[in-house]
């Protein structure tokens, strides 16, 4: 009788050990999923901590407008109070010039190689400039100095230029305002 009892209690212990082992596996899997979630979130892959790159949109509009000869896209790079020197005729002339220089298949690409966040003093300077030049009171809530490499290439030739562009978040929308060549596209 004692052998039979011993076996029953041993069976019960094994059964309890299995339940504990299953609980341990579940806890382990939960911990692993939590850790993976934390790693993804901290690395930006989870979406919640992705860097906001809205400041790149006006730079994209500037180069896309030039490449496609699309005045509306080009002008989206600038605040509405800025009168650009560009019109349909001038933009067509630029596209023709690019095709002559680089080939009918010309392309313009760009790469932002560096960015430096601007500070409140820079915002105040920009606001003063906008007030003086355009008689506009604006709210500036962000800004970057961007180092940009732009490449024009086609079947005939290619060139790369480096420029510094300044983008500001003016009244909650990002715009280009200036480059190392002066006010971009401004008469």
C-alpha positions in Angstrom: 0.0 0.0 0.0 2.8 2.4 0.7 4.2 2.0 -2.8 0.9 2.8 -4.4 0.5 5.9 -2.2 4.0 7.0 -3.0 3.3 6.7 -6.8 0.1 8.7 -6.5 1.8 11.5 -4.6 4.6 11.4 -7.1 2.1 11.7 -9.9 0.5 14.6 -8.2 3.8 16.4 -7.8 4.6 15.8 -11.5 1.2 17.2 -12.4 1.8 20.3 -10.2 5.3 20.7 -11.7 3.8 20.6 -15.2 1.3 23.4 -14.3 4.1 25.5 -12.7 6.3 24.9 -15.8 3.4 26.0 -18.1 2.9 29.1 -16.0 6.6 29.8 -16.1 6.6 29.5 -19.9 3.6 31.8 -20.2 5.3 34.4 -17.9 8.5 34.0 -19.9 6.7 34.6 -23.2 4.9 37.7 -21.8 8.2 39.1 -20.6 9.8 38.5 -24.0 6.9 40.2 -25.8 7.2 43.2 -23.4 10.9 43.4 -24.0 10.5 43.2 -27.8 7.9 45.9 -27.6 10.2 48.2 -25.6 13.1 47.6 -28.0 10.9 48.4 -31.0 9.5 51.5 -29.4 12.8 52.8 -28.2 14.4 52.1 -31.6 11.6 53.9 -33.4 10.2 50.8 -35.2 7.1 50.8 -33.1 5.9 54.0 -34.6 5.2 56.0 -31.4 8.7 57.5 -31.2 9.4 58.0 -34.9 11.2 61.2 -35.7 8.8 63.7 -37.3 10.3 64.8 -40.6 7.6 67.2 -41.7 10.3 69.9 -41.9 11.6 68.1 -45.1 8.3 68.7 -47.0 9.1 72.2 -48.2 12.6 71.0 -49.4 10.8 68.2 -51.3 8.3 70.6 -52.8 11.1 72.9 -53.9 13.1 70.2 -55.7 10.0 68.3 -57.0 8.6 71.5 -58.4 11.8 72.3 -60.2 12.2 68.7 -61.5 8.6 68.4 -62.8 8.2 72.0 -63.9 5.2 72.2 -61.6 4.7 75.7 -60.3 2.1 74.8 -57.8 4.4 72.2 -56.1 7.3 74.6 -56.2 5.3 77.4 -54.6 4.2 75.1 -51.7 7.7 75.3 -50.5 7.2 79.0 -49.5 4.6 80.8 -47.3 1.9 82.5 -49.3 3.1 86.0 -48.4 6.4 85.4 -50.2 6.3 86.3 -53.9 8.7 84.0 -55.7 10.5 85.1 -58.8 9.3 81.9 -60.4 6.4 81.9 -62.9 5.3 79.3 -65.5 7.5 80.7 -68.1 10.6 80.9 -66.0 10.0 77.4 -64.6 9.7 76.1 -68.2 13.0 77.9 -69.1 14.7 76.1 -66.1 13.3 72.7 -67.2 14.5 73.4 -70.8 17.9 74.4 -69.5 18.2 71.3 -67.4 17.2 69.1 -70.4 19.8 70.8 -72.6 22.5 70.5 -70.0 21.8 67.0 -68.6 19.6 65.3 -71.2 15.9 64.7 -71.8 15.9 62.1 -69.0 17.3 64.6 -66.4 16.5 64.0 -62.7 17.0 66.2 -59.6 17.5 64.4 -56.4 18.6 65.7 -53.0 19.8 64.4 -49.7 19.8 66.2 -46.4 23.2 65.5 -45.0 23.0 67.4 -41.8 20.4 69.3 -39.7 20.8 71.7 -36.9 17.8 72.7 -34.8 17.4 76.5 -34.6 16.7 78.3 -31.3 14.3 81.0 -30.1 16.8 83.8 -31.0 16.8 82.5 -34.6 13.0 82.4 -34.6 12.9 86.0 -33.3 15.3 87.1 -36.1 13.2 85.4 -38.7 9.9 86.9 -37.3 11.5 90.4 -37.4 12.7 89.8 -41.0 9.3 88.6 -42.1 7.6 91.6 -40.4 10.0 94.1 -42.0 10.0 92.6 -45.5 6.5 91.3 -45.8 4.5 93.2 -43.1 3.4 89.9 -41.7 3.0 88.9 -38.0 3.7 85.2 -37.8 4.2 82.5 -35.2 7.4 80.5 -35.6 7.5 77.3 -33.6 10.3 75.4 -35.1 13.2 75.7 -37.5 16.2 73.9 -38.9 19.4 74.7 -40.8 19.7 71.9 -43.3 22.9 71.0 -45.2 21.6 69.7 -48.6 23.3 68.0 -51.5 21.3 68.3 -54.7 22.2 66.3 -57.8 21.1 67.0 -61.3 21.9 64.2 -63.6 20.9 62.7 -67.0 22.4 60.9 -70.0 24.6 63.9 -70.9 26.0 65.1 -67.6 25.6 65.4 -63.9 26.4 67.9 -61.2 26.1 68.0 -57.4 25.8 71.2 -55.4 25.9 71.7 -51.7 23.7 74.3 -50.1 22.4 75.3 -46.7 18.7 75.7 -46.6 16.6 77.1 -43.7 13.1 75.9 -43.0 10.8 77.3 -40.4 7.5 76.2 -39.0 5.4 79.3 -39.6 1.9 79.3 -38.3 2.1 75.5 -37.9 3.2 74.8 -41.5 6.8 74.1 -42.6 8.3 76.4 -45.3 11.7 77.2 -46.9 12.8 80.7 -46.3 16.5 81.0 -47.1 19.5 79.1 -48.5 23.2 79.8 -48.5 22.6 81.6 -51.8 20.2 84.0 -50.1 16.4 84.0 -50.0 15.4 81.1 -52.2 13.1 81.8 -55.0 12.4 85.3 -53.7 12.3 88.4 -56.0 
